Amino acid sequence: MAFQTILFDSADGIARLTLNRPDRLNSLDRVMLVEIREAFDRIRTDASIRALLITGSGRAFCAGQDLQDPGALESPEAVGALVSKFYNPMIGDLRNLEIPVIAVVNGVAAGAGSSLALACDLVLAARSASFVQAFGRIGLIPDAGGSAMLPRLVGPARALGLALLGEPLPAETAEAWGLIWRCVPDEALSGEADALAARLATQATRALGLTKRAINGAADRSLEQQLDVEADLQAKAADTADFREGLAAFLEKRPARFTGR
Ligand code: T3D
């Protein structure tokens, strides 16, 4: 079934999800929030998909909540429900995808649009892109996981500076601060994103998914707990065809041919 607010397709093990409301800078209305989750459902049930790219159409990545979505912001209860029924499940589903997810930030990422990008595993941004914690400017707080991701990625001092001041952070500074994986020249963004996805989609997918689980939960665990988690997840990784192939390839001095199983 076709989507109204996003473009979604997959080929060669790579799914592409494009936020597609360019006249509204790809801001998130409730239809789009639901459709993004439907795309995640498709990914979860299609074992041929081994990497996901998320980007925006036109000049923006995503301007956050659609401030003109009728009724969405009409009362404190509506806002609370929007967060708990739409944003939180969407971010939870994204974080739990067991394949690598790359945010391809082609332009401004504001408010929940920035949070969406930062919830991805790798963020690749065009040099002209920027990250804006726009929430405070309209009297809201960082949501869609932003208040968790920002301090984890850049520490509380910078997280507070970004969130309290709401100034655009240029992609180059975002890279220098460790907020994102890499900033690249605008004209190189699409090619770099495709190359990164192609590389990831031919790796040992199950191990990459388990690596995400280990690293994403690490901040909430003690070293002892994390060591236990590593033992458990390593046993799971070792129980895959890709591990057997990786080991055999090493011993036979040839490139591994991973299948994602
Ligand atoms: O209930 C809840 O859960 C609330 C959840 C909140 C999470 C959030 O995301 S809160 C933050 C919401 N986002 C913002 O406050 C950002 C609003 N947008 C901007 O500040 C600016 O548009 C940008 C900094 C992103 C880009 O600026 P600029 O100058 O490049 O573009 P522009 O001219 O402001 O916008 C272009 C058009 O997009 C414009 O429409 P027009 O005049 O051409 O018809 C503008 O109204 C529209 N647009 C931009 N952002 C949004 C939007 N329309 C609806 N919602 C938006 N967020």
Residues whose N, C-alpha, C, O or C-beta is under 5 A from the ligand:
A	BS01	T3D	D23 R24 L25 S27 A63 G64 Q65 D66 L67 Q68 A72 A78 V79 L82 V83 V108 A110 G111 A112 G113 A134 F135 I138
